[in-house]
Amino acid sequence: MRIFSVLLLCLSAIATTATAQTFPDKSRALRFIVPFGAGSSVDMMARAYAKVLADTDGVNVVVENKPGAETVMGVQQLLAGPRDGYSLMLTSSSTVTLNPVMTPHLSYEVSRDLIPLTGLGKVVVVMNLGPSTSFKTAREFIAAAKANPGKYTCGSASANSRLSCELLQSLAQIKLVNVPYKATAAGLTALAGGEIDMMFADPGSSTPLWQTGRIRGLAQSGSVRTPTLPQIPTLREEGVADYEVVAWFASYYPAGTPPHAVAAMRQIMLKATKTKTITDTLSGMGLEPMLLVGDELAALNRKEIDMWTKVIREANIKFN
């Protein structure tokens, strides 16, 4: 009986290894659930990854856009579906780091309901000033704001831009007045028109106004200068110690997905991220690759949830 038991264990191990090696089944399509609309940054990345998987691994991928409720609808779609390894979600950091601290009674818990696969890409935001001030550096603006609490305004058009401003206030010990806008383009137009003094925005949205001189980018939010913006110093260089805000994108499985599928898909997505097609796609969007896998991605999730929880508590920000 003992020999028979050992034989069964060996056969089981062989079967598991064979299953892992044959996943995914090329006769079945993968579903990429994207909780944003068509044409969004995540949608464009998803379609680039779908092309790479088809070209290099012969895997058919169907991209399903499920926007709504600050990406919550997409997460719900993922969690309501089968957990067989053929449905995964590509999304932004707001889904897993901002929603948990900004949305009361959130219908999902990141650590319980989602399995982190791999990072996809990352991008900094830039502190922009308009014609309402003449400061030439972020350091000058911060010094003036510290000497005049509540005099200067900071526009926001998303959770990321709002919290970027709140983190600056917390770390630099300054007081700015928040002015909300419905969209980044509207906020930047207001900045260029002198209606507000400062706004954080992504490089892609800011570049056209930089090129015409209507606004000026004075500092970026990363811990070090990004290769795509080597001429713009970081806020750390401008005297704001520990400042770092990076918007990023990653892939997730629903909890309960078989371990062999998780292991296989991590390798598939990581390999795709290193291809020229993906690096060119990211570069064209002003992004850099983010080669984090599994526990590394989970650690980043926890770190940013803790950071934003502290910022929101100290700033006494209220969300409906």
Contacts in CASP RR format, 6 or more apart in sequence:
PFRMAT RR
TARGET T0000
AUTHOR 0000-0000-0000
METHOD contacts of the structure
MODEL  1
MRIFSVLLLCLSAIATTATAQTFPDKSRALRFIVPFGAGSSVDMMARAYA
KVLADTDGVNVVVENKPGAETVMGVQQLLAGPRDGYSLMLTSSSTVTLNP
VMTPHLSYEVSRDLIPLTGLGKVVVVMNLGPSTSFKTAREFIAAAKANPG
KYTCGSASANSRLSCELLQSLAQIKLVNVPYKATAAGLTALAGGEIDMMF
ADPGSSTPLWQTGRIRGLAQSGSVRTPTLPQIPTLREEGVADYEVVAWFA
SYYPAGTPPHAVAAMRQIMLKATKTKTITDTLSGMGLEPMLLVGDELAAL
NRKEIDMWTKVIREANIKFN
16 260 0 8 1.000
19 260 0 8 1.000
20 260 0 8 1.000
20 263 0 8 1.000
20 264 0 8 1.000
23 85 0 8 1.000
23 260 0 8 1.000
23 261 0 8 1.000
23 264 0 8 1.000
23 265 0 8 1.000
24 30 0 8 1.000
24 59 0 8 1.000
24 85 0 8 1.000
24 86 0 8 1.000
24 261 0 8 1.000
24 264 0 8 1.000
24 265 0 8 1.000
24 268 0 8 1.000
26 58 0 8 1.000
26 59 0 8 1.000
26 60 0 8 1.000
28 60 0 8 1.000
28 86 0 8 1.000
29 60 0 8 1.000
29 61 0 8 1.000
29 62 0 8 1.000
29 86 0 8 1.000
30 53 0 8 1.000
30 59 0 8 1.000
30 60 0 8 1.000
30 61 0 8 1.000
30 62 0 8 1.000
30 86 0 8 1.000
30 87 0 8 1.000
30 88 0 8 1.000
31 61 0 8 1.000
31 62 0 8 1.000
31 64 0 8 1.000
31 86 0 8 1.000
31 87 0 8 1.000
31 88 0 8 1.000
32 46 0 8 1.000
32 49 0 8 1.000
32 50 0 8 1.000
32 61 0 8 1.000
32 62 0 8 1.000
32 63 0 8 1.000
32 64 0 8 1.000
32 88 0 8 1.000
32 89 0 8 1.000
32 90 0 8 1.000
33 64 0 8 1.000
33 66 0 8 1.000
33 74 0 8 1.000
33 77 0 8 1.000
33 78 0 8 1.000
33 87 0 8 1.000
33 88 0 8 1.000
33 89 0 8 1.000
33 90 0 8 1.000
34 40 0 8 1.000
34 42 0 8 1.000
34 43 0 8 1.000
34 46 0 8 1.000
34 63 0 8 1.000
34 64 0 8 1.000
34 65 0 8 1.000
34 66 0 8 1.000
34 74 0 8 1.000
34 89 0 8 1.000
34 90 0 8 1.000
34 91 0 8 1.000
35 42 0 8 1.000
35 66 0 8 1.000
35 67 0 8 1.000
35 68 0 8 1.000
35 71 0 8 1.000
35 72 0 8 1.000
35 73 0 8 1.000
35 74 0 8 1.000
35 75 0 8 1.000
35 77 0 8 1.000
35 89 0 8 1.000
35 91 0 8 1.000
35 95 0 8 1.000
36 42 0 8 1.000
36 43 0 8 1.000
36 65 0 8 1.000
36 67 0 8 1.000
36 71 0 8 1.000
36 91 0 8 1.000
36 92 0 8 1.000
37 43 0 8 1.000
37 65 0 8 1.000
37 67 0 8 1.000
38 65 0 8 1.000
40 67 0 8 1.000
41 92 0 8 1.000
41 249 0 8 1.000
41 285 0 8 1.000
41 287 0 8 1.000
42 90 0 8 1.000
42 91 0 8 1.000
42 92 0 8 1.000
42 249 0 8 1.000
43 63 0 8 1.000
43 65 0 8 1.000
44 281 0 8 1.000
44 285 0 8 1.000
45 90 0 8 1.000
45 120 0 8 1.000
45 121 0 8 1.000
45 249 0 8 1.000
45 278 0 8 1.000
45 281 0 8 1.000
45 282 0 8 1.000
45 285 0 8 1.000
46 63 0 8 1.000
46 90 0 8 1.000
47 63 0 8 1.000
48 277 0 8 1.000
48 278 0 8 1.000
48 281 0 8 1.000
49 61 0 8 1.000
49 90 0 8 1.000
49 120 0 8 1.000
49 269 0 8 1.000
49 272 0 8 1.000
49 278 0 8 1.000
50 61 0 8 1.000
50 62 0 8 1.000
50 63 0 8 1.000
51 277 0 8 1.000
52 272 0 8 1.000
52 275 0 8 1.000
52 277 0 8 1.000
52 278 0 8 1.000
53 59 0 8 1.000
53 61 0 8 1.000
53 268 0 8 1.000
53 272 0 8 1.000
54 60 0 8 1.000
54 61 0 8 1.000
55 277 0 8 1.000
56 271 0 8 1.000
56 272 0 8 1.000
56 275 0 8 1.000
57 268 0 8 1.000
59 268 0 8 1.000
64 77 0 8 1.000
66 73 0 8 1.000
66 74 0 8 1.000
66 77 0 8 1.000
67 73 0 8 1.000
67 74 0 8 1.000
68 74 0 8 1.000
70 94 0 8 1.000
70 99 0 8 1.000
70 103 0 8 1.000
70 159 0 8 1.000
71 91 0 8 1.000
71 92 0 8 1.000
71 94 0 8 1.000
71 95 0 8 1.000
71 99 0 8 1.000
72 99 0 8 1.000
72 103 0 8 1.000
72 106 0 8 1.000
72 107 0 8 1.000
72 108 0 8 1.000
74 89 0 8 1.000
74 91 0 8 1.000
75 89 0 8 1.000
75 91 0 8 1.000
75 95 0 8 1.000
75 107 0 8 1.000
75 108 0 8 1.000
75 113 0 8 1.000
75 114 0 8 1.000
76 107 0 8 1.000
76 108 0 8 1.000
78 87 0 8 1.000
78 88 0 8 1.000
78 89 0 8 1.000
78 252 0 8 1.000
78 254 0 8 1.000
79 108 0 8 1.000
79 113 0 8 1.000
79 254 0 8 1.000
81 87 0 8 1.000
81 254 0 8 1.000
83 253 0 8 1.000
83 254 0 8 1.000
83 255 0 8 1.000
83 256 0 8 1.000
83 257 0 8 1.000
83 258 0 8 1.000
84 257 0 8 1.000
84 258 0 8 1.000
84 261 0 8 1.000
85 253 0 8 1.000
85 257 0 8 1.000
85 258 0 8 1.000
85 261 0 8 1.000
85 262 0 8 1.000
85 265 0 8 1.000
87 253 0 8 1.000
87 254 0 8 1.000
88 117 0 8 1.000
88 251 0 8 1.000
88 252 0 8 1.000
88 253 0 8 1.000
88 265 0 8 1.000
89 114 0 8 1.000
89 251 0 8 1.000
89 252 0 8 1.000
89 253 0 8 1.000
89 254 0 8 1.000
90 120 0 8 1.000
90 249 0 8 1.000
90 250 0 8 1.000
90 251 0 8 1.000
91 249 0 8 1.000
91 250 0 8 1.000
91 251 0 8 1.000
91 252 0 8 1.000
92 247 0 8 1.000
92 248 0 8 1.000
92 249 0 8 1.000
93 246 0 8 1.000
93 247 0 8 1.000
93 248 0 8 1.000
93 249 0 8 1.000
93 250 0 8 1.000
93 304 0 8 1.000
94 158 0 8 1.000
94 159 0 8 1.000
94 160 0 8 1.000
94 247 0 8 1.000
96 110 0 8 1.000
96 114 0 8 1.000
96 250 0 8 1.000
96 252 0 8 1.000
96 301 0 8 1.000
97 301 0 8 1.000
97 304 0 8 1.000
97 305 0 8 1.000
97 308 0 8 1.000
98 159 0 8 1.000
98 160 0 8 1.000
98 163 0 8 1.000
98 308 0 8 1.000
99 106 0 8 1.000
100 106 0 8 1.000
100 109 0 8 1.000
100 110 0 8 1.000
100 305 0 8 1.000
101 305 0 8 1.000
101 308 0 8 1.000
101 309 0 8 1.000
101 312 0 8 1.000
102 159 0 8 1.000
102 308 0 8 1.000
102 312 0 8 1.000
102 319 0 8 1.000
103 319 0 8 1.000
104 319 0 8 1.000
104 320 0 8 1.000
108 114 0 8 1.000
110 301 0 8 1.000
110 305 0 8 1.000
111 298 0 8 1.000
111 301 0 8 1.000
111 302 0 8 1.000
112 255 0 8 1.000
113 254 0 8 1.000
113 255 0 8 1.000
114 252 0 8 1.000
114 253 0 8 1.000
114 254 0 8 1.000
114 255 0 8 1.000
115 252 0 8 1.000
115 253 0 8 1.000
115 254 0 8 1.000
115 255 0 8 1.000
115 256 0 8 1.000
115 257 0 8 1.000
115 262 0 8 1.000
115 294 0 8 1.000
116 250 0 8 1.000
116 251 0 8 1.000
116 252 0 8 1.000
116 294 0 8 1.000
116 295 0 8 1.000
116 297 0 8 1.000
116 298 0 8 1.000
116 301 0 8 1.000
117 250 0 8 1.000
117 251 0 8 1.000
117 252 0 8 1.000
117 253 0 8 1.000
117 262 0 8 1.000
117 265 0 8 1.000
117 266 0 8 1.000
117 269 0 8 1.000
117 293 0 8 1.000
117 294 0 8 1.000
117 297 0 8 1.000
118 250 0 8 1.000
118 251 0 8 1.000
118 266 0 8 1.000
118 269 0 8 1.000
118 270 0 8 1.000
118 273 0 8 1.000
118 291 0 8 1.000
118 292 0 8 1.000
118 293 0 8 1.000
118 294 0 8 1.000
118 297 0 8 1.000
119 248 0 8 1.000
119 249 0 8 1.000
119 250 0 8 1.000
119 251 0 8 1.000
119 269 0 8 1.000
119 273 0 8 1.000
119 290 0 8 1.000
119 291 0 8 1.000
119 292 0 8 1.000
119 293 0 8 1.000
119 297 0 8 1.000
120 248 0 8 1.000
120 249 0 8 1.000
120 250 0 8 1.000
120 251 0 8 1.000
120 269 0 8 1.000
120 273 0 8 1.000
120 289 0 8 1.000
120 290 0 8 1.000
121 248 0 8 1.000
121 249 0 8 1.000
121 250 0 8 1.000
121 273 0 8 1.000
121 282 0 8 1.000
121 287 0 8 1.000
121 288 0 8 1.000
121 289 0 8 1.000
121 290 0 8 1.000
122 246 0 8 1.000
122 247 0 8 1.000
122 248 0 8 1.000
122 249 0 8 1.000
122 287 0 8 1.000
122 288 0 8 1.000
122 289 0 8 1.000
122 290 0 8 1.000
123 202 0 8 1.000
123 203 0 8 1.000
123 226 0 8 1.000
123 246 0 8 1.000
123 247 0 8 1.000
123 248 0 8 1.000
123 285 0 8 1.000
123 286 0 8 1.000
123 287 0 8 1.000
123 288 0 8 1.000
124 202 0 8 1.000
124 203 0 8 1.000
124 220 0 8 1.000
124 221 0 8 1.000
124 222 0 8 1.000
124 226 0 8 1.000
124 229 0 8 1.000
124 245 0 8 1.000
124 246 0 8 1.000
124 247 0 8 1.000
125 160 0 8 1.000
125 161 0 8 1.000
125 164 0 8 1.000
125 200 0 8 1.000
125 201 0 8 1.000
125 202 0 8 1.000
125 220 0 8 1.000
125 221 0 8 1.000
125 245 0 8 1.000
125 247 0 8 1.000
126 200 0 8 1.000
126 201 0 8 1.000
126 202 0 8 1.000
126 203 0 8 1.000
126 206 0 8 1.000
126 217 0 8 1.000
126 218 0 8 1.000
126 219 0 8 1.000
126 220 0 8 1.000
126 221 0 8 1.000
126 229 0 8 1.000
126 232 0 8 1.000
127 138 0 8 1.000
127 164 0 8 1.000
127 168 0 8 1.000
127 198 0 8 1.000
127 200 0 8 1.000
127 217 0 8 1.000
127 218 0 8 1.000
127 219 0 8 1.000
127 220 0 8 1.000
127 221 0 8 1.000
127 235 0 8 1.000
128 188 0 8 1.000
128 191 0 8 1.000
128 198 0 8 1.000
128 199 0 8 1.000
128 200 0 8 1.000
128 201 0 8 1.000
128 206 0 8 1.000
128 209 0 8 1.000
128 215 0 8 1.000
128 216 0 8 1.000
128 217 0 8 1.000
128 218 0 8 1.000
129 135 0 8 1.000
129 141 0 8 1.000
129 191 0 8 1.000
129 197 0 8 1.000
129 198 0 8 1.000
129 215 0 8 1.000
129 216 0 8 1.000
129 217 0 8 1.000
129 218 0 8 1.000
130 191 0 8 1.000
130 192 0 8 1.000
130 193 0 8 1.000
130 194 0 8 1.000
130 197 0 8 1.000
130 198 0 8 1.000
130 214 0 8 1.000
130 215 0 8 1.000
130 216 0 8 1.000
131 192 0 8 1.000
131 193 0 8 1.000
131 194 0 8 1.000
131 214 0 8 1.000
132 193 0 8 1.000
132 194 0 8 1.000
132 195 0 8 1.000
132 196 0 8 1.000
132 197 0 8 1.000
133 141 0 8 1.000
133 144 0 8 1.000
133 152 0 8 1.000
133 197 0 8 1.000
133 198 0 8 1.000
135 141 0 8 1.000
135 144 0 8 1.000
135 218 0 8 1.000
136 218 0 8 1.000
137 218 0 8 1.000
137 219 0 8 1.000
137 238 0 8 1.000
138 218 0 8 1.000
138 219 0 8 1.000
138 233 0 8 1.000
138 235 0 8 1.000
138 238 0 8 1.000
138 240 0 8 1.000
139 238 0 8 1.000
139 239 0 8 1.000
141 152 0 8 1.000
141 197 0 8 1.000
141 198 0 8 1.000
141 218 0 8 1.000
142 168 0 8 1.000
142 172 0 8 1.000
142 174 0 8 1.000
142 238 0 8 1.000
142 239 0 8 1.000
142 240 0 8 1.000
144 151 0 8 1.000
144 152 0 8 1.000
145 151 0 8 1.000
145 152 0 8 1.000
145 172 0 8 1.000
145 174 0 8 1.000
145 175 0 8 1.000
145 176 0 8 1.000
146 172 0 8 1.000
146 173 0 8 1.000
146 174 0 8 1.000
149 174 0 8 1.000
149 175 0 8 1.000
150 175 0 8 1.000
150 176 0 8 1.000
150 177 0 8 1.000
152 176 0 8 1.000
152 177 0 8 1.000
152 197 0 8 1.000
152 198 0 8 1.000
153 176 0 8 1.000
153 177 0 8 1.000
153 178 0 8 1.000
153 179 0 8 1.000
153 196 0 8 1.000
153 197 0 8 1.000
153 198 0 8 1.000
154 165 0 8 1.000
154 168 0 8 1.000
154 176 0 8 1.000
154 177 0 8 1.000
154 178 0 8 1.000
154 179 0 8 1.000
154 196 0 8 1.000
154 197 0 8 1.000
154 198 0 8 1.000
154 199 0 8 1.000
154 200 0 8 1.000
155 161 0 8 1.000
155 165 0 8 1.000
155 178 0 8 1.000
155 179 0 8 1.000
155 180 0 8 1.000
155 181 0 8 1.000
155 187 0 8 1.000
155 190 0 8 1.000
155 191 0 8 1.000
155 196 0 8 1.000
155 198 0 8 1.000
155 199 0 8 1.000
156 162 0 8 1.000
156 165 0 8 1.000
156 178 0 8 1.000
156 179 0 8 1.000
156 180 0 8 1.000
156 181 0 8 1.000
156 199 0 8 1.000
156 200 0 8 1.000
157 180 0 8 1.000
157 181 0 8 1.000
157 182 0 8 1.000
157 183 0 8 1.000
157 184 0 8 1.000
157 186 0 8 1.000
157 187 0 8 1.000
157 199 0 8 1.000
157 201 0 8 1.000
158 184 0 8 1.000
160 200 0 8 1.000
160 245 0 8 1.000
160 247 0 8 1.000
161 184 0 8 1.000
161 199 0 8 1.000
161 200 0 8 1.000
161 201 0 8 1.000
162 178 0 8 1.000
162 180 0 8 1.000
162 317 0 8 1.000
163 245 0 8 1.000
163 308 0 8 1.000
163 311 0 8 1.000
163 312 0 8 1.000
164 200 0 8 1.000
164 221 0 8 1.000
164 245 0 8 1.000
165 176 0 8 1.000
165 178 0 8 1.000
165 198 0 8 1.000
165 199 0 8 1.000
165 200 0 8 1.000
166 311 0 8 1.000
166 312 0 8 1.000
166 315 0 8 1.000
166 317 0 8 1.000
167 243 0 8 1.000
167 245 0 8 1.000
167 307 0 8 1.000
167 311 0 8 1.000
168 174 0 8 1.000
168 176 0 8 1.000
168 235 0 8 1.000
168 240 0 8 1.000
168 243 0 8 1.000
169 175 0 8 1.000
169 176 0 8 1.000
169 315 0 8 1.000
170 311 0 8 1.000
170 314 0 8 1.000
170 315 0 8 1.000
171 240 0 8 1.000
171 241 0 8 1.000
171 242 0 8 1.000
171 243 0 8 1.000
172 239 0 8 1.000
172 240 0 8 1.000
176 198 0 8 1.000
179 190 0 8 1.000
179 195 0 8 1.000
179 196 0 8 1.000
181 187 0 8 1.000
181 190 0 8 1.000
184 201 0 8 1.000
184 202 0 8 1.000
184 205 0 8 1.000
185 205 0 8 1.000
187 196 0 8 1.000
187 199 0 8 1.000
188 199 0 8 1.000
188 201 0 8 1.000
188 205 0 8 1.000
188 206 0 8 1.000
188 209 0 8 1.000
188 215 0 8 1.000
190 196 0 8 1.000
191 197 0 8 1.000
191 198 0 8 1.000
191 199 0 8 1.000
191 209 0 8 1.000
191 215 0 8 1.000
192 209 0 8 1.000
192 214 0 8 1.000
192 215 0 8 1.000
193 214 0 8 1.000
200 221 0 8 1.000
200 245 0 8 1.000
202 247 0 8 1.000
203 228 0 8 1.000
203 229 0 8 1.000
203 286 0 8 1.000
204 285 0 8 1.000
204 286 0 8 1.000
206 215 0 8 1.000
206 217 0 8 1.000
209 215 0 8 1.000
210 216 0 8 1.000
210 217 0 8 1.000
217 232 0 8 1.000
218 232 0 8 1.000
218 233 0 8 1.000
218 238 0 8 1.000
219 232 0 8 1.000
219 233 0 8 1.000
219 234 0 8 1.000
219 235 0 8 1.000
219 237 0 8 1.000
219 238 0 8 1.000
220 226 0 8 1.000
220 229 0 8 1.000
220 232 0 8 1.000
220 233 0 8 1.000
220 234 0 8 1.000
220 235 0 8 1.000
221 234 0 8 1.000
221 235 0 8 1.000
221 243 0 8 1.000
221 244 0 8 1.000
221 245 0 8 1.000
221 246 0 8 1.000
222 234 0 8 1.000
222 235 0 8 1.000
222 236 0 8 1.000
222 243 0 8 1.000
222 244 0 8 1.000
222 245 0 8 1.000
222 246 0 8 1.000
223 234 0 8 1.000
223 236 0 8 1.000
223 244 0 8 1.000
224 234 0 8 1.000
225 232 0 8 1.000
225 233 0 8 1.000
225 234 0 8 1.000
226 288 0 8 1.000
227 288 0 8 1.000
228 283 0 8 1.000
228 286 0 8 1.000
228 288 0 8 1.000
234 243 0 8 1.000
235 243 0 8 1.000
236 242 0 8 1.000
236 243 0 8 1.000
236 244 0 8 1.000
248 290 0 8 1.000
248 300 0 8 1.000
249 287 0 8 1.000
249 290 0 8 1.000
250 290 0 8 1.000
250 292 0 8 1.000
250 297 0 8 1.000
251 265 0 8 1.000
251 269 0 8 1.000
253 261 0 8 1.000
253 262 0 8 1.000
253 265 0 8 1.000
266 293 0 8 1.000
266 294 0 8 1.000
270 291 0 8 1.000
270 293 0 8 1.000
272 278 0 8 1.000
273 289 0 8 1.000
273 291 0 8 1.000
274 289 0 8 1.000
274 291 0 8 1.000
278 289 0 8 1.000
279 289 0 8 1.000
282 288 0 8 1.000
282 289 0 8 1.000
292 300 0 8 1.000
311 317 0 8 1.000
END
